[in-house]
Amino acid sequence: AQLLLVCRITGFYPRPISVAWLRDGHEVPPGPALNTSAVLPNADLTYQIYSVLTVHPRDGHSYACRVRHRRGAQRKRGDCSP
Protein backbone atom coordinates (compact mmCIF):
# COMPACT_ATOMS: atom_id res chain seq x y z
CA ALA A 1 0.00 0.00 0.00
CA GLN A 2 1.07 3.56 -0.63
CA LEU A 3 0.38 6.82 1.16
CA LEU A 4 -0.14 10.17 -0.58
CA LEU A 5 1.25 13.22 1.21
CA VAL A 6 -0.39 16.42 -0.05
CA CYS A 7 1.00 19.93 0.34
CA ARG A 8 -1.52 22.60 -0.75
CA ILE A 9 -0.57 26.26 -0.67
CA THR A 10 -3.21 28.85 -1.45
CA GLY A 11 -3.83 32.58 -1.14
CA PHE A 12 -0.35 33.76 -2.09
CA TYR A 13 0.67 36.72 -4.24
CA PRO A 14 2.78 37.44 -6.22
CA ARG A 15 2.93 34.32 -8.37
CA PRO A 16 6.55 33.10 -8.01
CA ILE A 17 6.86 30.35 -5.39
CA SER A 18 9.08 27.37 -4.67
CA VAL A 19 7.74 24.08 -3.28
CA ALA A 20 9.95 21.13 -2.37
CA TRP A 21 9.59 17.94 -0.36
CA LEU A 22 12.23 17.00 2.19
CA ARG A 23 12.92 13.43 3.31
CA ASP A 24 14.90 13.34 6.54
CA GLY A 25 15.94 16.95 5.84
CA HIS A 26 17.16 16.34 2.27
CA GLU A 27 15.33 17.52 -0.84
CA VAL A 28 13.45 14.79 -2.72
CA PRO A 29 14.60 14.79 -6.37
CA PRO A 30 12.10 14.86 -9.25
CA GLY A 31 10.73 11.45 -10.14
CA PRO A 32 7.56 9.38 -10.52
CA ALA A 33 6.71 9.62 -6.79
CA LEU A 34 6.55 13.43 -6.91
CA ASN A 35 3.81 15.38 -8.69
CA THR A 36 3.55 19.18 -8.43
CA SER A 37 0.87 21.20 -10.19
CA ALA A 38 1.36 24.40 -12.11
CA VAL A 39 0.61 27.63 -10.24
CA LEU A 40 -3.15 28.14 -10.61
CA PRO A 41 -5.19 31.36 -10.20
CA ASN A 42 -7.78 31.84 -7.45
CA ALA A 43 -10.94 33.94 -7.91
CA ASP A 44 -9.55 36.64 -5.56
CA LEU A 45 -6.48 37.23 -7.79
CA THR A 46 -4.17 35.23 -5.52
CA TYR A 47 -2.66 31.89 -6.50
CA GLN A 48 -2.53 28.27 -5.40
CA ILE A 49 -0.32 25.25 -6.00
CA TYR A 50 -0.26 21.70 -4.72
CA SER A 51 2.32 18.97 -4.56
CA VAL A 52 1.77 15.26 -3.91
CA LEU A 53 4.45 12.83 -2.77
CA THR A 54 3.82 9.07 -2.82
CA VAL A 55 5.50 7.17 0.02
CA HIS A 56 5.28 3.80 1.75
CA PRO A 57 3.46 4.09 5.10
CA ARG A 58 6.17 2.38 7.15
CA ASP A 59 9.34 3.47 5.37
CA GLY A 60 10.80 5.00 8.55
CA HIS A 61 11.47 8.41 7.03
CA SER A 62 10.29 11.85 8.13
CA TYR A 63 8.82 14.15 5.45
CA ALA A 64 8.29 17.89 5.21
CA CYS A 65 6.89 20.22 2.57
CA ARG A 66 9.08 23.31 2.22
CA VAL A 67 7.55 26.47 0.73
CA ARG A 68 9.53 29.57 -0.18
CA HIS A 69 7.73 32.75 -1.20
CA ARG A 70 9.08 36.28 -1.27
CA ARG A 71 6.20 37.88 0.64
CA GLY A 72 7.66 38.83 3.97
CA ALA A 73 10.61 36.52 3.31
CA GLN A 74 8.96 33.92 5.55
CA ARG A 75 9.61 30.22 5.29
CA LYS A 76 6.75 27.89 5.99
CA ARG A 77 7.29 24.24 6.69
CA GLY A 78 4.91 21.43 7.51
CA ASP A 79 6.15 18.16 8.96
CA CYS A 80 4.60 14.74 8.66
CA SER A 81 5.65 11.19 9.43
CA PRO A 82 3.79 8.27 7.84
C-alpha positions as CSV (number, residue, x, y, z in Angstrom):
1,A,0.0,0.0,0.0
2,Q,1.1,3.6,-0.6
3,L,0.4,6.8,1.2
4,L,-0.1,10.2,-0.6
5,L,1.2,13.2,1.2
6,V,-0.4,16.4,-0.1
7,C,1.0,19.9,0.3
8,R,-1.5,22.6,-0.7
9,I,-0.6,26.3,-0.7
10,T,-3.2,28.8,-1.5
11,G,-3.8,32.6,-1.1
12,F,-0.3,33.8,-2.1
13,Y,0.7,36.7,-4.2
14,P,2.8,37.4,-6.2
15,R,2.9,34.3,-8.4
16,P,6.6,33.1,-8.0
17,I,6.9,30.4,-5.4
18,S,9.1,27.4,-4.7
19,V,7.7,24.1,-3.3
20,A,10.0,21.1,-2.4
21,W,9.6,17.9,-0.4
22,L,12.2,17.0,2.2
23,R,12.9,13.4,3.3
24,D,14.9,13.3,6.5
25,G,15.9,16.9,5.8
26,H,17.2,16.3,2.3
27,E,15.3,17.5,-0.8
28,V,13.4,14.8,-2.7
29,P,14.6,14.8,-6.4
30,P,12.1,14.9,-9.2
31,G,10.7,11.5,-10.1
32,P,7.6,9.4,-10.5
33,A,6.7,9.6,-6.8
34,L,6.6,13.4,-6.9
35,N,3.8,15.4,-8.7
36,T,3.5,19.2,-8.4
37,S,0.9,21.2,-10.2
38,A,1.4,24.4,-12.1
39,V,0.6,27.6,-10.2
40,L,-3.2,28.1,-10.6
41,P,-5.2,31.4,-10.2
42,N,-7.8,31.8,-7.5
43,A,-10.9,33.9,-7.9
44,D,-9.6,36.6,-5.6
45,L,-6.5,37.2,-7.8
46,T,-4.2,35.2,-5.5
47,Y,-2.7,31.9,-6.5
48,Q,-2.5,28.3,-5.4
49,I,-0.3,25.3,-6.0
50,Y,-0.3,21.7,-4.7
51,S,2.3,19.0,-4.6
52,V,1.8,15.3,-3.9
53,L,4.5,12.8,-2.8
54,T,3.8,9.1,-2.8
55,V,5.5,7.2,0.0
56,H,5.3,3.8,1.7
57,P,3.5,4.1,5.1
58,R,6.2,2.4,7.2
59,D,9.3,3.5,5.4
60,G,10.8,5.0,8.6
61,H,11.5,8.4,7.0
62,S,10.3,11.8,8.1
63,Y,8.8,14.2,5.5
64,A,8.3,17.9,5.2
65,C,6.9,20.2,2.6
66,R,9.1,23.3,2.2
67,V,7.6,26.5,0.7
68,R,9.5,29.6,-0.2
69,H,7.7,32.7,-1.2
70,R,9.1,36.3,-1.3
71,R,6.2,37.9,0.6
72,G,7.7,38.8,4.0
73,A,10.6,36.5,3.3
74,Q,9.0,33.9,5.5
75,R,9.6,30.2,5.3
76,K,6.7,27.9,6.0
77,R,7.3,24.2,6.7
78,G,4.9,21.4,7.5
79,D,6.1,18.2,9.0
80,C,4.6,14.7,8.7
81,S,5.7,11.2,9.4
82,P,3.8,8.3,7.8
